[in-house]
Amino acid sequence: MAVSVLAYATANPGDTSDFERKLSRFDPRRIRRLAILGKTEGNADSNDFSRELALLATTRAIERIGGPALLARTTSLFSTGCEGAYTPFGYLFVDAEEARARRRRPGRPGSGLALGVGRSRSLKAREVGTVAHARIVADTVRKAMRDAGVKAAQVGLAIVKTPVMPHVAAVEEGKAEERRITSHDSKAVGGLGAGIALGEVSGRAVTPARIGADHSLHARRAMVFSGSEVDYVEVLLLGNKPGAGGGLAIHSTQIADVLDARSIKRLLVKAGLRLDRFGEVADSERVAAMLLKVGFAPDGRIRGRRTTILTSHIDHDKHLRAAASGILGSMLGTTEFFISADTIHQAPPGGGLCACIVRRRG
């Protein structure tokens, strides 16, 4: 088996023309797992359905190409928000049987990109945002690790989609309960759950009082997204597995803040890429995917200086995505990368996570 990663362009959230061209390169019968990580334009408000439109259009395209059987082996994660110098697009991950075995070249590293997915049962309304929710996330990440055939130490990135309850009047066991679990709350339990599964957070340390409050508890290799369109946890996990084919590898690192270009450059160099004398990537064609998760300190300051992240009428996530797009774009010379904001329990306050998938030489 070998994992391929392809970027596909979109003219609008419902456009799947390039997606279908890229997917049609593969024989659906040889695909073990198919995963989509998409970014749509939109304001991300409750009445913005660009994400739902993209999911619907992509689902129909997969059915046209591979029928219900391929759709059953597919994981689709969409996120809204492309502010700044940022192109709406998607990444297509295809874990497929190679047409013919390839001989490993002498001296070539023995590990390649591995992909695993997991999906939980539907959560009950009373579970969302709780310790039970975090444990369900942990179990789902472990399921994805088993699917990929990797151990926790081999995981480069766990991408977690987790439910929110923006407007809920939950009626369970004859009792009515008004609750509102925000995207921030849902991402918090998602980060803690992933950290438990990856051995970065102690399960005993996750208590109701510490969720969203104790920032010393955080995962180091997880990106968490939330959505009101799902009532379950879904995970797309990427790691480096000995013996895997495909010629790709994933590398990840934590960053100190949204301006921490130095840590990103160190990651790119560690991944085997070359920087020119101006600090730009000289062989950016080897970058198959670039993913960044950024956050901000609780006081809204960056490196001790005041910003308008918390005082502006513009949502703070939009500030961060726009700023980060300039950082990545100036290094890679492109506007095609995946950026998300809010790193609650996924990094120390103000910090974040960067991951890149790189084509190996040789």
C-alpha positions as CSV (number, residue, x, y, z in Angstrom):
1,M,0.0,0.0,0.0
2,A,1.1,3.6,-0.6
3,V,-0.4,6.9,0.4
4,S,-0.7,9.7,-2.3
5,V,-1.4,13.3,-1.4
6,L,-2.8,15.6,-4.1
7,A,-4.0,19.2,-3.8
8,Y,-7.2,20.0,-5.8
9,A,-8.5,23.4,-6.8
10,T,-12.1,24.7,-6.3
11,A,-13.9,27.5,-8.1
12,N,-16.5,27.6,-5.4
13,P,-17.5,25.3,-2.5
14,G,-19.6,23.1,-4.7
15,D,-17.0,22.7,-7.5
16,T,-15.6,19.2,-7.7
17,S,-14.2,19.2,-11.3
18,D,-10.5,19.1,-10.3
19,F,-11.2,16.8,-7.4
20,E,-12.8,14.3,-9.8
21,R,-9.9,14.6,-12.3
22,K,-7.4,13.8,-9.5
23,L,-9.4,11.0,-8.0
24,S,-10.0,9.4,-11.4
25,R,-6.3,8.7,-11.7
26,F,-6.8,5.8,-9.2
27,D,-8.6,2.5,-9.6
28,P,-11.4,2.7,-6.9
29,R,-11.1,-1.1,-6.3
30,R,-7.5,-0.6,-5.2
31,I,-8.2,2.2,-2.7
32,R,-8.1,1.0,0.9
33,R,-8.8,4.5,2.4
34,L,-9.8,7.8,0.9
35,A,-9.6,11.0,2.9
36,I,-10.4,14.6,2.1
37,L,-9.3,17.7,4.0
38,G,-10.9,20.7,2.5
39,K,-10.9,24.5,3.1
40,T,-13.9,26.5,2.0
41,E,-14.5,30.3,1.7
42,G,-17.2,31.6,4.0
43,N,-17.7,33.6,7.2
44,A,-18.1,30.5,9.4
45,D,-21.2,31.9,11.0
46,S,-24.1,29.6,11.9
47,N,-25.9,30.5,8.6
48,D,-22.8,29.8,6.4
49,F,-23.4,26.5,4.7
50,S,-20.3,26.5,2.4
51,R,-18.8,23.6,4.4
52,E,-22.0,21.6,4.0
53,L,-22.2,22.4,0.3
54,A,-18.6,21.2,-0.2
55,L,-19.3,18.0,1.7
56,L,-22.5,17.2,-0.3
57,A,-20.8,17.9,-3.6
58,T,-17.7,15.8,-2.8
59,T,-19.9,12.9,-1.5
60,R,-21.8,12.8,-4.8
61,A,-18.6,13.0,-6.8
62,I,-17.1,10.0,-4.9
63,E,-20.3,8.0,-5.5
64,R,-20.1,8.8,-9.2
65,I,-16.5,7.5,-9.4
66,G,-16.5,4.6,-6.9
67,G,-20.0,4.0,-5.8
68,P,-21.2,3.4,-2.3
69,A,-18.3,1.0,-1.6
70,L,-15.7,3.7,-2.0
71,L,-17.8,6.2,-0.1
72,A,-17.9,3.8,2.8
73,R,-14.1,3.9,2.9
74,T,-14.0,7.7,2.8
75,T,-13.4,10.2,5.5
76,S,-14.3,13.9,4.7
77,L,-13.2,16.8,6.9
78,F,-14.1,20.4,5.8
79,S,-13.2,23.6,7.5
80,T,-14.4,27.1,6.7
81,G,-12.3,30.3,6.5
82,C,-9.7,31.4,4.0
83,E,-9.0,35.0,5.0
84,G,-5.8,36.7,3.8
85,A,-3.6,35.4,1.0
86,Y,-5.2,32.0,1.1
87,T,-6.8,29.9,-1.7
88,P,-9.9,27.8,-1.0
89,F,-8.9,24.2,-2.0
90,G,-8.6,20.7,-0.7
91,Y,-6.1,17.9,0.0
92,L,-6.9,14.4,-1.3
93,F,-5.3,11.5,0.5
94,V,-5.5,8.2,-1.2
95,D,-4.2,5.0,0.4
96,A,-4.1,2.5,-2.4
97,E,-2.6,-0.7,-3.4
98,E,0.4,-0.1,-5.7
99,A,-0.1,-1.4,-9.2
100,R,3.1,-3.3,-9.0
101,A,5.6,-3.7,-6.2
102,R,8.6,-1.4,-6.3
103,R,12.1,-2.3,-5.3
104,R,13.4,-0.2,-2.5
105,R,16.5,1.6,-3.6
106,P,19.7,1.1,-1.6
107,G,20.0,3.7,1.1
108,R,16.4,4.9,0.9
109,P,14.8,5.4,4.3
110,G,12.5,2.5,5.4
111,S,9.5,4.6,6.6
112,G,6.8,6.2,4.5
113,L,3.5,8.0,5.0
114,A,0.7,5.9,6.6
115,L,-2.9,6.9,6.8
116,G,-5.5,5.8,9.3
117,V,-9.1,6.9,10.1
118,G,-11.5,6.4,12.9
119,R,-15.1,7.3,13.7
120,S,-17.0,7.2,17.0
121,R,-20.6,6.4,17.7
122,S,-23.0,9.4,17.9
123,L,-22.6,11.3,21.1
124,K,-25.5,12.0,23.4
125,A,-26.2,15.7,23.9
126,R,-25.2,15.5,27.6
127,E,-21.8,14.0,26.7
128,V,-20.6,16.9,24.4
129,G,-18.0,19.0,26.0
130,T,-17.4,16.7,28.9
131,V,-14.7,14.3,30.2
132,A,-16.7,11.5,28.5
133,H,-16.3,13.3,25.2
134,A,-12.6,13.5,25.7
135,R,-12.4,9.8,26.3
136,I,-14.4,9.1,23.1
137,V,-11.9,11.3,21.2
138,A,-9.0,9.3,22.7
139,D,-10.6,6.0,21.7
140,T,-11.2,7.2,18.2
141,V,-7.6,8.4,17.8
142,R,-6.5,4.9,19.0
143,K,-8.8,3.4,16.4
144,A,-7.2,5.5,13.7
145,M,-3.7,4.5,14.9
146,R,-4.6,0.8,14.6
147,D,-6.0,1.5,11.1
148,A,-2.8,3.1,10.0
149,G,-0.7,0.4,11.7
150,V,1.4,2.9,13.7
151,K,2.4,3.4,17.3
152,A,1.9,6.7,19.2
153,A,5.6,7.6,18.7
154,Q,5.2,7.2,14.9
155,V,2.3,9.6,14.6
156,G,3.0,12.9,12.9
157,L,-0.4,14.4,13.1
158,A,-3.9,13.5,14.3
159,I,-6.6,15.6,12.7
160,V,-9.8,15.5,14.8
161,K,-13.3,16.6,13.9
162,T,-15.6,16.9,16.9
163,P,-19.2,18.0,17.4
164,V,-20.6,21.3,18.9
165,M,-24.0,22.2,20.1
166,P,-24.5,25.9,19.2
167,H,-28.2,26.0,20.1
168,V,-29.4,23.0,22.1
169,A,-32.4,22.3,24.3
170,A,-31.5,18.7,25.1
171,V,-34.4,16.5,26.4
172,E,-33.1,13.3,27.8
173,E,-34.7,10.9,30.3
174,G,-37.6,13.3,30.7
175,K,-35.5,16.2,31.7
176,A,-35.0,19.4,29.7
177,E,-31.6,20.9,29.8
178,E,-30.5,24.2,28.1
179,R,-26.9,23.9,27.1
180,R,-24.6,25.6,24.7
181,I,-21.2,24.0,23.8
182,T,-19.2,26.4,21.7
183,S,-16.6,25.5,19.0
184,H,-13.9,26.5,21.6
185,D,-15.3,24.1,24.2
186,S,-15.5,21.2,21.7
187,K,-11.9,21.8,20.5
188,A,-10.7,21.8,24.1
189,V,-12.0,18.3,24.8
190,G,-10.8,17.2,21.3
191,G,-7.2,18.3,22.1
192,L,-7.2,16.7,25.5
193,G,-8.6,13.4,24.1
194,A,-6.0,13.3,21.3
195,G,-3.3,14.1,23.9
196,I,-4.4,11.1,26.0
197,A,-4.3,8.7,23.0
198,L,-0.8,10.0,22.0
199,G,0.6,9.7,25.5
200,E,1.0,13.5,25.9
201,V,-1.7,14.1,28.5
202,S,-2.6,11.9,31.5
203,G,-6.1,10.6,31.4
204,R,-6.4,11.1,35.1
205,A,-5.5,14.8,34.8
206,V,-8.6,15.5,32.6
207,T,-11.3,16.7,34.9
208,P,-14.3,19.0,34.4
209,A,-12.5,21.8,36.3
210,R,-9.4,21.6,34.1
211,I,-11.1,21.5,30.7
212,G,-10.5,24.9,29.0
213,A,-8.8,26.2,32.2
214,D,-5.5,24.3,32.7
215,H,-3.4,25.1,29.7
216,S,-0.5,23.0,31.0
217,L,-2.5,20.1,29.6
218,H,-2.2,19.9,25.8
219,A,-1.5,17.6,22.9
220,R,1.5,18.3,20.7
221,R,0.6,16.6,17.5
222,A,-3.2,17.2,17.1
223,M,-5.2,19.7,15.1
224,V,-8.9,19.8,16.2
225,F,-11.8,21.2,14.3
226,S,-15.4,21.4,15.2
227,G,-18.7,21.4,13.4
228,S,-22.4,21.5,14.1
229,E,-23.1,19.2,11.1
230,V,-21.7,16.1,12.9
231,D,-22.7,14.4,16.2
232,Y,-19.8,12.0,16.2
233,V,-16.0,12.2,16.4
234,E,-14.0,11.6,13.2
235,V,-10.2,11.3,13.0
236,L,-7.7,11.4,10.1
237,L,-4.3,10.3,11.4
238,L,-1.0,10.5,9.6
239,G,2.3,8.9,10.6
240,N,5.5,7.4,9.3
241,K,5.4,3.6,9.1
242,P,8.4,1.3,8.4
243,G,8.0,-0.4,5.0
244,A,5.3,1.9,3.7
245,G,5.6,2.9,0.1
246,G,4.7,6.1,-1.7
247,G,7.8,8.2,-1.2
248,L,6.1,10.7,1.3
249,A,6.9,11.5,4.9
250,I,5.2,13.7,7.5
251,H,7.1,16.0,9.9
252,S,5.6,18.3,12.6
253,T,6.6,20.7,15.3
254,Q,5.1,23.1,17.8
255,I,5.5,26.8,17.2
256,A,5.6,29.6,19.8
257,D,3.2,32.0,18.2
258,V,1.7,33.1,14.9
259,L,4.9,34.9,13.9
260,D,7.2,32.0,14.7
261,A,8.6,31.6,11.2
262,R,11.9,30.3,12.6
263,S,10.4,27.1,14.0
264,I,8.6,26.5,10.7
265,K,11.8,27.0,8.7
266,R,13.6,24.6,11.1
267,L,10.9,22.0,10.4
268,L,11.2,22.4,6.6
269,V,15.0,22.0,6.8
270,K,14.6,18.9,9.1
271,A,12.2,17.5,6.5
272,G,15.0,17.8,3.9
273,L,14.0,20.9,2.1
274,R,16.4,23.7,1.0
275,L,16.1,27.3,1.9
276,D,17.7,30.0,-0.3
277,R,19.7,32.9,1.2
278,F,16.5,34.9,1.6
279,G,14.8,32.2,3.7
280,E,12.4,31.0,1.0
281,V,12.0,27.3,0.1
282,A,14.1,26.6,-2.9
283,D,12.4,23.2,-3.7
284,S,8.8,23.9,-2.8
285,E,7.6,21.4,-5.4
286,R,8.6,18.7,-2.9
287,V,6.0,19.9,-0.4
288,A,2.9,17.8,-0.9
289,A,0.9,19.4,1.9
290,M,1.4,22.2,4.5
291,L,-0.8,22.5,7.6
292,L,-0.7,25.1,10.3
293,K,-2.7,25.5,13.5
294,V,-2.3,28.9,15.2
295,G,-3.5,30.4,18.5
296,F,-3.2,33.6,20.6
297,A,-2.4,34.3,24.2
298,P,-5.3,34.9,26.6
299,D,-4.5,38.7,26.8
300,G,-4.5,39.0,23.0
301,R,-0.9,40.2,23.0
302,I,1.8,38.9,20.6
303,R,5.4,39.1,21.9
304,G,4.3,41.4,24.6
305,R,2.6,44.0,22.4
306,R,-1.0,44.9,22.2
307,T,-3.1,43.8,19.2
308,T,-6.8,44.1,18.2
309,I,-7.3,40.3,18.1
310,L,-9.7,40.5,21.0
311,T,-11.0,44.0,20.6
312,S,-11.8,44.0,16.9
313,H,-15.3,43.3,15.5
314,I,-13.6,40.7,13.4
315,D,-13.5,37.2,14.9
316,H,-10.1,36.4,16.3
317,D,-9.7,33.2,14.1
318,K,-10.0,35.4,11.0
319,H,-7.2,37.6,12.3
320,L,-4.9,34.6,12.8
321,R,-5.7,32.9,9.5
322,A,-5.0,36.1,7.6
323,A,-1.7,36.7,9.4
324,A,-0.5,33.1,9.1
325,S,-1.2,33.0,5.4
326,G,1.3,35.8,4.8
327,I,3.9,33.9,6.9
328,L,3.5,30.6,5.0
329,G,3.0,32.2,1.6
330,S,6.2,34.2,1.8
331,M,8.2,31.0,2.5
332,L,6.5,28.7,0.0
333,G,5.6,31.1,-2.8
334,T,2.0,29.9,-2.9
335,T,-1.4,30.6,-1.5
336,E,-2.3,26.9,-1.2
337,F,-2.0,25.6,2.3
338,F,-4.3,24.6,5.2
339,I,-4.6,27.0,8.1
340,S,-6.8,26.8,11.1
341,A,-7.0,28.7,14.4
342,D,-7.8,28.1,18.1
343,T,-5.2,25.9,19.7
344,I,-6.9,25.3,23.0
345,H,-5.3,22.2,24.6
346,Q,-3.4,21.6,21.4
347,A,-0.4,23.8,22.3
348,P,0.6,26.2,25.1
349,P,-1.3,29.5,25.1
350,G,-0.4,31.5,22.1
351,G,1.4,28.6,20.5
352,G,0.5,26.3,17.6
353,L,1.4,23.4,15.5
354,C,2.9,23.1,12.0
355,A,3.0,19.9,9.9
356,C,4.3,19.3,6.4
357,I,4.2,16.2,4.1
358,V,7.3,16.1,1.9
359,R,8.3,14.0,-1.1
360,R,11.5,12.3,-0.3
361,R,14.5,12.5,-2.6
362,G,15.5,9.4,-4.6
